[in-house]
Amino acid sequence: MSEMKKRLQRMGARKGFTLVELLIVIIIIGILAGAMMLVAGTSRDSAEATKIISDLRTMKAAALMLISDNPEFSSTNWAALDDSQVNLDQLNNYLDRPITKDENFPYIFATIDLDNTATTNISNDTVTLWVLGLDVTDRRNGVKGNLKKQAESVGLFKGDATKISATKWPLSDADYYDMGSHVYVIVQ
């Protein structure tokens, strides 16, 4: 009997996996890999949005130092930072990592004059905003979504800063949320 049992065990013994077992393992690995790709993509978008915000904050701090060290620095000088590397080098003196002006320069230095009479009831009350912007047209939607989530807490605005008018001033909560082609911070 024991001889018969040994023979049956040898005949029934297998040395590999069945096709069904292999397919189940491959499917489980595929599901796990897909989940990891989603998480990794979301983390990358969040990291890129955080980097954009950090860069804008750093540039804003550098700009405020430039303005305080140079009392003669005017809104004309601010807008000129957009024109050439020579002008931009003034700001680079206050940055750890210099900005280089090239054909793909994503930053915008603009000034906007607002007629503030709508909010102060004082005639001829003009406010000049100094704006630092970044072109986000080519950024992934996940990056824009993360910028939108963080916008209000970091003072990040949407759209084209030059289209702000007295009728939109002061900016409302809605101005934080729908990201357009640019995001920006108000420097001064």
C-alpha positions as CSV (number, residue, x, y, z in Angstrom):
1,M,0.0,0.0,0.0
2,S,2.7,2.4,0.8
3,E,4.3,1.6,-2.5
4,M,1.1,2.4,-4.3
5,K,0.7,5.6,-2.4
6,K,4.2,6.7,-3.3
7,R,3.6,6.0,-7.0
8,L,0.4,8.0,-7.0
9,Q,2.1,10.9,-5.3
10,R,4.9,10.9,-7.8
11,M,2.5,10.8,-10.7
12,G,0.3,13.7,-9.2
13,A,3.3,15.8,-8.1
14,R,3.9,18.8,-10.3
15,K,7.0,20.9,-10.6
16,G,5.5,24.3,-11.8
17,F,2.6,26.7,-11.6
18,T,-0.5,26.4,-13.6
19,L,-1.5,29.0,-16.2
20,V,-4.3,30.2,-14.0
21,E,-2.0,30.8,-11.1
22,L,0.4,32.8,-13.2
23,L,-2.4,34.9,-14.7
24,I,-3.7,35.8,-11.2
25,V,-0.2,36.9,-10.1
26,I,0.3,39.0,-13.2
27,I,-3.1,40.7,-12.8
28,I,-2.4,41.5,-9.1
29,I,1.0,43.0,-10.0
30,G,-0.7,45.0,-12.8
31,I,-3.3,46.4,-10.4
32,L,-0.6,47.4,-7.9
33,A,1.6,49.0,-10.5
34,G,-1.4,51.0,-11.9
35,A,-2.2,52.3,-8.4
36,M,1.4,53.3,-7.8
37,M,1.5,55.2,-11.1
38,L,-1.6,57.2,-10.1
39,V,0.0,58.0,-6.7
40,A,3.3,58.9,-8.2
41,G,1.7,61.2,-10.8
42,T,-0.3,63.0,-8.1
43,S,2.7,63.5,-6.0
44,R,4.7,64.8,-8.9
45,D,2.0,67.4,-9.7
46,S,1.8,68.5,-6.1
47,A,5.6,68.8,-5.9
48,E,5.7,70.9,-9.1
49,A,2.9,73.2,-7.8
50,T,4.7,73.6,-4.5
51,K,7.9,74.5,-6.4
52,I,6.1,77.2,-8.5
53,I,4.7,78.7,-5.3
54,S,8.1,78.6,-3.6
55,D,9.8,80.2,-6.6
56,L,7.2,83.0,-6.7
57,R,7.6,83.6,-3.0
58,T,11.4,83.7,-3.2
59,M,11.3,86.1,-6.1
60,K,8.8,88.3,-4.3
61,A,11.1,88.4,-1.2
62,A,14.0,89.2,-3.4
63,A,12.0,92.0,-5.1
64,L,11.1,93.5,-1.8
65,M,14.7,93.5,-0.7
66,L,15.7,95.1,-4.0
67,I,13.0,97.8,-3.5
68,S,14.0,98.5,0.1
69,D,17.7,98.7,-0.8
70,N,17.0,101.0,-3.7
71,P,14.5,103.7,-2.8
72,E,14.7,105.2,-6.3
73,F,13.4,101.9,-7.7
74,S,10.1,102.8,-9.4
75,S,7.2,101.0,-11.1
76,T,9.0,101.7,-14.4
77,N,12.1,99.9,-13.2
78,W,9.8,97.0,-12.0
79,A,8.2,96.6,-15.4
80,A,11.7,96.8,-17.1
81,L,12.7,93.6,-15.4
82,D,10.7,91.9,-18.1
83,D,12.8,93.5,-20.9
84,S,16.4,92.3,-20.7
85,Q,18.9,90.2,-18.7
86,V,20.7,93.4,-17.7
87,N,17.6,94.7,-15.9
88,L,16.9,91.2,-14.5
89,D,20.4,91.0,-13.0
90,Q,19.4,93.6,-10.5
91,L,16.9,91.1,-9.1
92,N,19.4,88.2,-9.5
93,N,21.7,89.9,-6.9
94,Y,19.1,89.0,-4.3
95,L,18.4,85.4,-5.5
96,D,20.4,82.2,-4.7
97,R,19.6,80.8,-8.1
98,P,19.8,83.4,-10.8
99,I,17.1,83.7,-13.4
100,T,18.1,83.7,-17.1
101,K,16.2,85.6,-19.7
102,D,15.7,83.5,-22.9
103,E,13.0,82.9,-25.4
104,N,11.1,80.6,-23.0
105,F,11.2,83.1,-20.1
106,P,8.1,82.2,-18.0
107,Y,8.0,85.2,-15.6
108,I,6.1,88.4,-16.0
109,F,6.9,91.7,-14.3
110,A,4.0,94.1,-14.7
111,T,2.5,97.1,-13.2
112,I,-1.2,97.8,-13.1
113,D,-2.8,101.2,-12.3
114,L,-6.1,100.9,-10.6
115,D,-8.6,103.7,-10.1
116,N,-9.4,103.0,-6.5
117,T,-12.3,105.4,-6.3
118,A,-14.7,102.5,-6.5
119,T,-13.6,101.3,-3.0
120,T,-12.3,104.5,-1.3
121,N,-14.7,107.2,-2.7
122,I,-11.8,109.5,-3.1
123,S,-11.5,111.1,-6.5
124,N,-8.2,110.6,-8.4
125,D,-7.1,107.8,-6.0
126,T,-4.9,105.6,-8.1
127,V,-3.2,102.5,-6.8
128,T,-0.3,100.9,-8.7
129,L,0.1,97.2,-8.2
130,W,3.5,95.6,-8.9
131,V,2.8,92.1,-10.1
132,L,5.0,89.0,-10.5
133,G,3.5,86.3,-12.7
134,L,4.3,82.9,-14.1
135,D,3.1,81.4,-17.4
136,V,1.4,78.1,-16.6
137,T,-0.1,77.5,-20.0
138,D,2.0,74.3,-20.7
139,R,1.7,72.8,-17.2
140,R,-0.3,69.6,-16.6
141,N,-3.8,69.9,-15.4
142,G,-2.8,68.2,-12.2
143,V,-0.3,71.0,-11.5
144,K,-3.0,73.6,-12.2
145,G,-5.4,71.8,-9.9
146,N,-2.8,71.7,-7.1
147,L,-2.1,75.4,-7.6
148,K,-5.9,76.0,-7.4
149,K,-6.0,74.1,-4.1
150,Q,-3.2,76.1,-2.6
151,A,-4.0,79.5,-4.1
152,E,-6.0,81.2,-1.4
153,S,-3.6,80.2,1.4
154,V,-0.5,81.6,-0.4
155,G,-2.0,84.7,-2.1
156,L,-1.8,83.3,-5.6
157,F,-4.1,84.8,-8.2
158,K,-5.3,83.6,-11.6
159,G,-5.6,84.7,-15.1
160,D,-4.1,87.8,-16.8
161,A,-3.1,90.3,-14.2
162,T,-3.3,93.2,-16.6
163,K,-7.0,92.7,-16.8
164,I,-7.6,93.6,-13.2
165,S,-9.8,96.7,-13.1
166,A,-11.3,98.9,-10.4
167,T,-14.5,97.0,-10.7
168,K,-12.7,93.8,-9.7
169,W,-10.8,95.4,-6.8
170,P,-10.5,94.3,-4.2
171,L,-10.1,90.8,-5.6
172,S,-12.7,88.3,-4.5
173,D,-12.3,84.7,-3.4
174,A,-13.3,83.6,-6.9
175,D,-10.1,85.2,-8.3
176,Y,-8.1,82.6,-6.5
177,Y,-9.7,79.5,-8.0
178,D,-10.0,79.3,-11.8
179,M,-6.5,79.2,-13.0
180,G,-6.0,80.7,-16.4
181,S,-2.9,81.0,-18.5
182,H,-1.0,82.8,-15.7
183,V,-0.7,82.8,-12.0
184,Y,0.7,85.7,-10.1
185,V,1.4,87.4,-6.8
186,I,1.1,91.0,-5.9
187,V,4.5,92.3,-4.8
188,Q,3.6,95.8,-3.8
